Amino acid sequence: CACTGNKAEQAAEGFLKSYLNMDYDAAAEFCNDNVGSSLRAASENLQTLDTALVARIKETAASTVYKIVSIDNETEKDKAYVSYQLFPMGGEHGQDMTMTLTKEGGKWLVSALGN
């Protein structure tokens, strides 16, 4: 059903937007417990860094653009494999990345990140 793919894509988009804005707490809402707890820990660690460094990191992250290349939700039931590219600083050359979403309780959640 096409609606299944759309919901997986919405979850992937929501995650990437929050993640690239370094809003890790919001990004964690799109993740299962394992990935979400890692993001929440990263959010806490950010608070221990130098303010100027964090500002530079956020500036770089905010200028990174993403493009979802493909979503495969046909191969395995209740799993979606997302291929996307990150373009750091809005550059021309994308870095190929992947994420896996798993349907849990009727909701698509990021369950693994890779590259």
C-alpha positions as CSV (number, residue, x, y, z in Angstrom):
1,C,0.0,0.0,0.0
2,A,1.4,3.4,-1.0
3,C,0.2,4.9,2.3
4,T,2.7,2.8,4.2
5,G,5.6,4.2,2.3
6,N,4.4,7.7,2.8
7,K,4.3,7.3,6.6
8,A,7.8,5.8,6.6
9,E,9.0,8.7,4.5
10,Q,7.3,11.2,6.8
11,A,9.1,9.7,9.8
12,A,12.5,9.7,7.9
13,E,11.9,13.4,6.9
14,G,10.9,14.4,10.5
15,F,14.0,12.7,11.9
16,L,16.4,14.2,9.4
17,K,15.0,17.7,9.8
18,S,15.3,17.6,13.6
19,Y,18.6,15.8,13.5
20,L,20.2,18.3,11.2
21,N,18.9,21.2,13.3
22,M,20.6,19.4,16.2
23,D,17.3,19.2,18.0
24,Y,18.2,15.7,19.2
25,D,15.3,15.5,21.7
26,A,12.8,16.1,18.8
27,A,14.7,13.7,16.6
28,A,14.5,11.0,19.3
29,E,10.7,11.1,19.0
30,F,11.1,9.6,15.6
31,C,13.3,6.7,16.9
32,N,13.0,3.5,18.8
33,D,14.2,3.4,22.4
34,N,17.8,2.3,21.5
35,V,18.5,5.1,18.9
36,G,16.4,7.6,20.9
37,S,18.4,7.1,24.1
38,S,21.7,7.6,22.2
39,L,20.4,10.9,20.8
40,R,19.2,12.1,24.2
41,A,22.7,11.3,25.5
42,A,24.2,13.4,22.7
43,S,21.9,16.2,23.5
44,E,23.1,16.2,27.1
45,N,26.8,16.0,26.0
46,L,26.3,19.1,23.9
47,Q,25.5,21.1,27.0
48,T,29.0,20.4,28.3
49,L,30.8,21.8,25.3
50,D,32.1,25.3,24.8
51,T,29.2,27.6,23.6
52,A,31.2,29.0,20.7
53,L,32.0,25.5,19.5
54,V,28.4,24.4,19.7
55,A,27.4,27.5,17.8
56,R,29.8,26.6,15.0
57,I,28.7,22.9,14.9
58,K,25.0,24.0,14.8
59,E,25.8,26.4,11.9
60,T,27.5,23.7,9.9
61,A,24.7,21.2,10.7
62,A,22.0,23.7,9.7
63,S,23.6,24.3,6.3
64,T,23.7,20.6,5.6
65,V,21.0,19.6,3.1
66,Y,19.6,16.1,2.7
67,K,17.9,14.2,-0.2
68,I,16.0,11.0,0.3
69,V,17.0,8.7,-2.7
70,S,14.9,5.7,-2.1
71,I,12.7,3.9,0.4
72,D,12.3,0.1,0.3
73,N,9.4,-1.1,2.4
74,E,8.7,-4.1,0.2
75,T,11.6,-6.4,1.1
76,E,10.7,-7.1,4.7
77,K,7.4,-6.7,6.6
78,D,7.3,-3.8,9.0
79,K,10.8,-2.6,7.9
80,A,11.7,0.3,5.6
81,Y,15.2,0.8,4.3
82,V,15.9,4.4,3.5
83,S,18.8,5.6,1.3
84,Y,19.6,9.3,1.5
85,Q,22.4,11.7,0.8
86,L,23.8,14.4,3.0
87,F,25.3,17.5,1.3
88,P,27.5,19.2,4.0
89,M,27.4,23.0,3.8
90,G,25.0,22.7,0.9
91,G,27.8,21.3,-1.3
92,E,27.5,19.5,-4.6
93,H,28.9,16.1,-3.6
94,G,26.5,14.1,-1.4
95,Q,27.5,11.5,1.2
96,D,25.5,8.3,0.8
97,M,23.8,7.3,4.1
98,T,21.2,4.8,5.2
99,M,18.7,4.3,7.9
100,T,16.3,1.6,8.8
101,L,12.8,2.2,10.1
102,T,10.8,-0.4,11.9
103,K,7.1,-0.3,12.4
104,E,6.4,-0.5,16.2
105,G,2.9,-0.2,17.6
106,G,1.7,1.1,14.2
107,K,4.3,3.8,14.1
108,W,7.4,4.0,11.9
109,L,10.5,4.6,14.0
110,V,14.2,4.9,13.1
111,S,15.8,1.7,14.4
112,A,19.3,1.9,12.9
113,L,21.6,4.5,11.2
114,G,24.4,3.7,8.9
115,N,26.5,5.1,6.1
